[in-house]
Amino acid sequence: MTLDEEKLFAARLYAVQCRPYLATALFALHVVESRQVPTMAVDRHWRCYVSPAFVDRRPVEELAGIWVHEVSHLIRDHHGRGDRFAAQHALTGPGERLRMNIAADCEINDDVFGDGLVRPDDAVQPADLRLPEGELMEDYLRQFRLGPHTNAFAWLDCGSGADGLERGWDLGPDGAHGLSAQEQDAARFRVAQGIAGSPGSVPQGWRRWAEEAFQPPQQWRDLLGAAVRSAVSGPGVGEDYTYGRPSRRSAGVPGVVMPSRRRRPPRVVVIVDTSGSVSDAELGSAIVEIAAIVRAVGGRRDLVSVLSCDAAAHVTGPLCQAEGIALVGGGGTDLREGFAKALRATPRPDVVVALTDGQTPWPDAAPPCRTVVGLFARQSAYDEDDPDYVPDLPPSWARVVTIG
């Protein structure tokens, strides 16, 4: 029996009509005919392996739902998540990978079928395992084990794209028509854009995925934003005296004109550690944090200045756009120079934010403004010239947040 490609591709077109926001991902899959595959399966390189006999037995409407099912595994990175879960919990063997496949199916099947896509009778649903709907693969993995109640799903095999375990039929990373990691992310990004453009017609599970796919919730980012907002809104920050509007207390002192206080937008200087011990990835995350700091001060980029510092402080200036930030450095580290230069700025900053790996001496005295320190997460701290070097901890007068 040969593969009925016309029927298979007609089913994909039907799937696109029912789920238009998945079109980019569905058309990114390359079909590989395989008699070793019991049904349809995907590998982690976005190839779809198809059994000719399986296509012959299933109607077009049901095949359309299976197209969406298989590509959902890849969009939601079930293979990568399965690898990470297995490493964290020391899970090995095909039995545990089967359990991951079942859990992954429970995550996606409540969003796949319906609204034109027919649910196959043998599709796994959370209710089949007496589990609640709407949870993630990792949540389901903690709630069930293989046993008599899962024997009905022992045939299940959605491929390495669903659980991360390589199969005999996989073409592997060097095979033809596989997608690179960048191409996979591009497909996911287009799907997320499509979901954002039609929120009213997209299941809740997909909306949640689109919100978190490229901006996963990270507590450290919330903490850093909260620390900056707290600093710029604290008493005394951004306050000055003006005679343009006399103080109401002048009425109690006849003949004396007293100034009133006025609130002005707070000014922020961001000191970025650009020493040789800071990696390019950490400098990239610093750029992201600078954009978050701008949002914390109400989007006023003219009020945020960036200063790069290794053993010496380098040119600082108002922030125009993230792409225009020139981070200069690569030598040793002495953020005292950066703090000194920041405090010499005119007008003086209300808040100083230091993004660093912590391998630096700190100012002896607290600066006359609020200070927030964002520390890049490290397994260990060391100095190449002195293996016994232990960096000074950030001073107690700074609000410290670990980044990453």
C-alpha positions as CSV (number, residue, x, y, z in Angstrom):
1,M,0.0,0.0,0.0
2,T,1.3,3.4,-0.9
3,L,0.6,6.6,1.0
4,D,-2.5,8.5,-0.1
5,E,-0.9,11.9,-0.1
6,E,-3.9,13.6,-1.6
7,K,-6.1,12.4,1.3
8,L,-3.4,13.3,3.9
9,F,-2.8,16.8,2.5
10,A,-6.6,17.4,2.2
11,A,-6.8,16.6,5.9
12,R,-4.1,19.2,6.6
13,L,-5.9,21.9,4.7
14,Y,-9.1,21.0,6.6
15,A,-7.1,21.3,9.8
16,V,-5.8,24.8,8.7
17,Q,-9.4,25.9,8.1
18,C,-10.5,24.8,11.5
19,R,-7.3,26.1,13.3
20,P,-6.0,29.0,11.2
21,Y,-3.6,30.2,13.9
22,L,-1.7,26.8,13.6
23,A,-1.2,27.2,9.8
24,T,2.5,28.1,9.9
25,A,3.4,25.1,12.1
26,L,1.2,22.7,10.1
27,F,2.8,23.6,6.8
28,A,6.3,23.5,8.4
29,L,6.0,19.8,9.0
30,H,7.7,17.6,6.4
31,V,5.9,14.3,5.8
32,V,8.0,11.0,5.8
33,E,6.2,7.8,4.7
34,S,7.1,5.0,7.1
35,R,5.7,1.5,7.7
36,Q,7.4,1.3,11.1
37,V,5.1,3.9,12.5
38,P,1.8,2.5,13.9
39,T,-0.2,5.7,13.2
40,M,1.3,9.2,12.8
41,A,4.2,10.5,14.8
42,V,6.7,13.4,14.9
43,D,10.3,13.7,15.8
44,R,12.0,16.6,17.6
45,H,13.1,18.0,14.2
46,W,9.6,18.7,13.0
47,R,9.2,15.7,10.6
48,C,5.9,13.9,10.5
49,Y,6.1,10.1,10.0
50,V,3.0,8.6,8.5
51,S,1.7,5.0,8.2
52,P,0.0,4.5,4.8
53,A,-2.3,1.9,6.3
54,F,-3.4,4.3,9.0
55,V,-4.2,7.1,6.5
56,D,-6.2,4.6,4.5
57,R,-8.3,3.6,7.5
58,R,-9.1,7.1,8.9
59,P,-11.6,9.6,7.5
60,V,-10.3,13.1,6.5
61,E,-12.0,14.9,9.4
62,E,-10.3,12.5,11.9
63,L,-6.9,12.9,10.2
64,A,-7.3,16.6,10.4
65,G,-7.6,16.4,14.2
66,I,-4.5,14.1,14.3
67,W,-2.5,16.6,12.3
68,V,-3.3,19.2,14.9
69,H,-2.6,16.8,17.7
70,E,0.9,15.9,16.4
71,V,2.0,19.5,15.7
72,S,0.7,20.5,19.2
73,H,3.4,18.3,20.7
74,L,6.1,20.2,18.8
75,I,4.7,23.7,19.4
76,R,4.5,23.1,23.1
77,D,8.0,21.6,23.2
78,H,7.0,18.4,24.8
79,H,10.2,16.7,23.8
80,G,12.4,19.4,25.5
81,R,10.1,19.5,28.6
82,G,10.1,15.7,28.8
83,D,13.9,15.7,28.8
84,R,14.1,18.3,31.5
85,F,11.5,16.5,33.7
86,A,13.3,13.2,33.2
87,A,16.7,14.7,34.2
88,Q,15.2,16.4,37.3
89,H,13.4,13.3,38.5
90,A,15.9,10.6,37.4
91,L,13.4,8.9,35.1
92,T,14.8,6.5,32.6
93,G,13.5,3.8,30.2
94,P,10.7,3.5,27.6
95,G,8.1,3.0,30.3
96,E,8.6,6.5,31.7
97,R,8.6,8.0,28.2
98,L,5.3,6.3,27.5
99,R,4.0,7.9,30.6
100,M,5.3,11.3,29.3
101,N,3.5,10.7,26.0
102,I,0.2,10.0,27.8
103,A,0.6,13.1,30.0
104,A,1.4,15.2,27.0
105,D,-1.7,13.9,25.2
106,C,-3.8,14.8,28.3
107,E,-2.4,18.3,28.1
108,I,-3.3,19.0,24.5
109,N,-6.3,16.8,23.7
110,D,-8.8,19.0,25.5
111,D,-7.8,21.8,23.2
112,V,-7.5,19.8,19.9
113,F,-10.8,18.3,19.2
114,G,-14.2,19.9,18.6
115,D,-15.2,22.9,16.5
116,G,-14.9,20.8,13.3
117,L,-12.2,18.4,14.3
118,V,-13.4,14.9,15.1
119,R,-12.1,13.2,18.3
120,P,-10.9,9.6,17.6
121,D,-12.4,7.0,19.9
122,D,-8.9,6.0,21.1
123,A,-7.7,9.5,21.9
124,V,-6.4,9.9,25.5
125,Q,-8.4,12.3,27.7
126,P,-7.7,13.3,31.3
127,A,-11.0,11.9,32.3
128,D,-9.9,8.4,31.1
129,L,-7.3,8.5,34.0
130,R,-9.7,10.3,36.4
131,L,-7.6,13.4,36.2
132,P,-8.8,17.0,35.9
133,E,-8.7,18.9,32.6
134,G,-6.7,22.0,31.8
135,E,-3.4,21.0,33.4
136,L,0.2,20.8,32.0
137,M,2.1,17.6,31.2
138,E,4.3,18.1,34.2
139,D,1.2,18.3,36.5
140,Y,-0.2,15.1,35.1
141,L,3.1,13.2,35.4
142,R,2.9,13.8,39.2
143,Q,-0.6,12.4,39.4
144,F,-0.5,8.9,37.8
145,R,1.8,5.9,37.2
146,L,1.6,3.1,34.7
147,G,-0.7,0.3,35.7
148,P,-3.8,-1.6,34.7
149,H,-5.7,1.6,34.1
150,T,-3.2,2.7,31.5
151,N,-3.0,-0.6,29.6
152,A,-5.4,0.7,27.0
153,F,-2.9,3.3,26.0
154,A,0.2,1.0,25.7
155,W,0.0,1.2,21.9
156,L,0.5,5.0,22.1
157,D,3.5,6.3,20.2
158,C,3.6,9.9,19.0
159,G,7.4,9.8,18.4
160,S,10.3,11.6,19.9
161,G,8.6,14.9,19.3
162,A,6.2,14.0,22.1
163,D,8.5,12.5,24.7
164,G,12.1,13.1,23.6
165,L,13.0,9.4,23.2
166,E,14.6,8.6,19.8
167,R,12.9,6.0,17.7
168,G,14.3,3.6,15.2
169,W,12.6,5.4,12.3
170,D,13.9,8.8,13.2
171,L,16.1,10.4,10.6
172,G,18.0,12.3,13.3
173,P,19.5,15.7,13.4
174,D,21.5,15.1,10.2
175,G,18.5,13.8,8.2
176,A,16.9,15.8,5.4
177,H,14.1,18.4,5.9
178,G,14.6,18.9,9.6
179,L,14.1,22.3,11.1
180,S,16.8,24.1,13.0
181,A,16.1,25.4,16.5
182,Q,15.8,29.0,15.1
183,E,13.3,27.8,12.5
184,Q,11.3,26.0,15.1
185,D,11.2,29.1,17.3
186,A,10.1,31.2,14.3
187,A,7.2,28.8,13.7
188,R,6.1,29.0,17.3
189,F,6.4,32.7,17.2
190,R,4.1,33.0,14.2
191,V,1.6,30.7,16.0
192,A,1.7,32.9,19.1
193,Q,1.1,35.9,16.9
194,G,-1.9,34.2,15.3
195,I,-3.4,33.4,18.6
196,A,-2.9,36.9,19.9
197,G,-4.7,38.2,16.8
198,S,-7.8,36.1,17.3
199,P,-8.2,35.6,21.1
200,G,-12.0,35.2,21.1
201,S,-11.9,32.0,19.0
202,V,-8.9,30.2,20.6
203,P,-9.1,27.6,23.5
204,Q,-7.9,28.7,26.9
205,G,-5.0,26.3,26.8
206,W,-3.6,27.8,23.6
207,R,-4.1,31.4,24.9
208,R,-2.2,30.5,28.1
209,W,0.6,29.0,26.0
210,A,0.8,32.1,23.7
211,E,1.1,34.4,26.8
212,E,3.9,32.4,28.3
213,A,5.7,30.9,25.2
214,F,8.3,33.7,24.8
215,Q,7.8,35.6,28.0
216,P,7.7,32.9,30.6
217,P,6.7,34.0,34.1
218,Q,9.9,34.7,36.1
219,Q,9.8,35.8,39.6
220,W,13.1,37.6,39.5
221,R,11.8,39.9,36.7
222,D,8.7,40.8,38.8
223,L,11.0,41.4,41.8
224,L,13.3,43.6,39.9
225,G,10.4,45.6,38.4
226,A,8.9,45.9,41.9
227,A,12.2,47.0,43.4
228,V,12.6,49.8,40.8
229,R,9.0,51.0,41.1
230,S,9.4,51.0,44.9
231,A,12.6,53.0,44.7
232,V,11.2,55.6,42.2
233,S,8.0,56.1,44.2
234,G,9.5,56.3,47.7
235,P,9.4,59.5,49.8
236,G,11.8,62.1,48.7
237,V,12.4,60.6,45.3
238,G,11.8,63.1,42.5
239,E,10.8,65.8,44.9
240,D,12.1,69.4,44.8
241,Y,11.1,72.9,46.1
242,T,9.6,75.6,43.9
243,Y,8.6,79.2,44.5
244,G,6.3,79.0,41.5
245,R,3.6,77.9,43.9
246,P,4.1,79.2,47.5
247,S,3.6,76.8,50.4
248,R,0.2,76.8,52.2
249,R,2.2,77.1,55.4
250,S,3.2,80.7,54.3
251,A,-0.1,81.8,55.8
252,G,1.3,80.9,59.3
253,V,4.4,83.1,58.8
254,P,3.3,86.5,57.7
255,G,5.7,88.3,55.4
256,V,7.7,85.2,54.5
257,V,7.2,83.4,51.2
258,M,7.9,79.7,51.7
259,P,8.4,77.3,48.8
260,S,6.2,74.3,48.2
261,R,7.3,70.8,47.2
262,R,6.6,69.6,43.7
263,R,6.9,66.1,42.2
264,R,9.1,65.7,39.2
265,P,9.7,62.5,37.2
266,P,12.4,60.4,38.8
267,R,15.7,59.9,37.0
268,V,17.4,56.5,36.9
269,V,21.0,55.5,36.0
270,V,21.6,51.9,35.1
271,I,25.2,50.7,35.7
272,V,25.9,47.6,33.6
273,D,28.9,45.4,34.6
274,T,30.8,44.9,31.4
275,S,33.9,43.2,32.9
276,G,35.4,40.1,31.4
277,S,33.7,37.8,33.9
278,V,30.2,38.8,32.5
279,S,29.1,36.6,29.6
280,D,27.5,37.8,26.4
281,A,24.3,36.1,27.5
282,E,24.2,38.1,30.7
283,L,24.9,41.3,28.8
284,G,21.9,40.4,26.6
285,S,19.7,39.9,29.6
286,A,20.9,43.3,30.9
287,I,19.5,44.9,27.8
288,V,16.1,43.2,28.5
289,E,16.2,44.4,32.0
290,I,16.9,48.0,30.9
291,A,13.7,47.9,28.8
292,A,11.8,46.6,31.9
293,I,13.2,49.4,33.9
294,V,12.0,52.0,31.4
295,R,8.5,50.5,31.7
296,A,8.8,50.8,35.5
297,V,9.3,54.5,35.2
298,G,6.3,55.0,33.0
299,G,8.0,54.5,29.6
300,R,10.0,57.8,29.9
301,R,13.2,56.7,28.1
302,D,14.6,60.2,28.4
303,L,14.8,59.7,32.2
304,V,16.9,56.6,32.0
305,S,20.7,56.7,31.4
306,V,22.9,53.7,30.9
307,L,26.5,53.5,32.1
308,S,28.8,50.6,31.3
309,C,31.6,49.9,33.8
310,D,34.5,47.4,34.1
311,A,37.5,48.8,35.9
312,A,36.5,52.3,34.7
313,A,33.2,54.0,34.0
314,H,32.5,54.6,30.3
315,V,30.3,57.1,28.5
316,T,26.7,57.4,29.8
317,G,23.8,59.0,28.0
318,P,20.0,59.1,27.8
319,L,18.4,56.0,26.5
320,C,16.9,56.3,23.0
321,Q,16.3,52.7,22.1
322,A,17.6,49.4,23.3
323,E,19.4,48.7,20.0
324,G,21.5,51.8,20.5
325,I,23.0,50.9,23.9
326,A,26.8,50.7,23.5
327,L,28.2,48.4,26.3
328,V,31.9,49.0,26.4
329,G,34.3,47.0,28.6
330,G,36.0,43.6,29.0
331,G,38.6,44.3,31.7
332,G,38.5,44.0,35.5
333,T,35.7,45.1,37.7
334,D,35.3,48.1,40.0
335,L,31.7,49.3,40.2
336,R,32.8,52.1,42.6
337,E,33.9,54.0,39.5
338,G,30.4,53.5,38.0
339,F,28.7,54.7,41.1
340,A,31.0,57.8,41.4
341,K,30.3,58.7,37.7
342,A,26.5,58.1,38.1
343,L,26.4,60.4,41.1
344,R,28.3,63.2,39.3
345,A,25.6,63.3,36.6
346,T,23.6,66.5,36.3
347,P,20.8,66.4,37.4
348,R,21.7,63.8,40.0
349,P,19.8,60.5,39.7
350,D,17.0,59.5,42.1
351,V,17.7,55.8,41.6
352,V,20.8,53.8,40.7
353,V,20.4,50.3,39.3
354,A,23.5,48.1,39.1
355,L,23.4,44.9,37.0
356,T,26.4,42.8,37.8
357,D,27.8,39.4,38.6
358,G,28.8,40.7,42.0
359,Q,32.6,40.2,41.5
360,T,33.4,43.8,42.4
361,P,34.3,46.1,45.4
362,W,31.4,48.3,46.5
363,P,31.2,51.9,47.7
364,D,32.0,52.2,51.4
365,A,29.1,54.5,52.0
366,A,25.5,54.4,50.8
367,P,24.9,56.7,47.8
368,P,22.5,59.7,48.5
369,C,19.8,57.9,46.4
370,R,17.9,54.7,46.3
371,T,20.0,51.7,45.0
372,V,18.9,48.4,43.4
373,V,21.4,45.7,42.6
374,G,20.5,43.0,40.0
375,L,22.8,40.0,40.5
376,F,23.3,37.6,37.6
377,A,22.8,34.1,38.9
378,R,26.0,32.1,39.2
379,Q,26.8,28.6,40.4
380,S,30.0,29.9,41.9
381,A,32.1,33.0,41.9
382,Y,35.8,33.1,41.2
383,D,38.6,35.2,39.9
384,E,40.9,33.8,37.2
385,D,44.0,35.4,38.8
386,D,43.1,34.2,42.4
387,P,41.3,30.9,42.8
388,D,40.7,31.7,46.5
389,Y,39.0,35.0,45.7
390,V,35.6,35.5,47.3
391,P,33.6,38.5,46.1
392,D,32.2,41.0,48.5
393,L,28.5,40.6,49.1
394,P,26.3,43.5,48.0
395,P,26.0,46.1,50.8
396,S,23.1,46.1,53.1
397,W,21.9,49.5,51.9
398,A,21.0,48.1,48.4
399,R,17.9,46.2,47.5
400,V,19.3,43.0,45.9
401,V,17.5,40.9,43.3
402,T,18.9,37.7,41.7
403,I,18.5,37.7,37.9
404,G,17.8,34.4,36.2
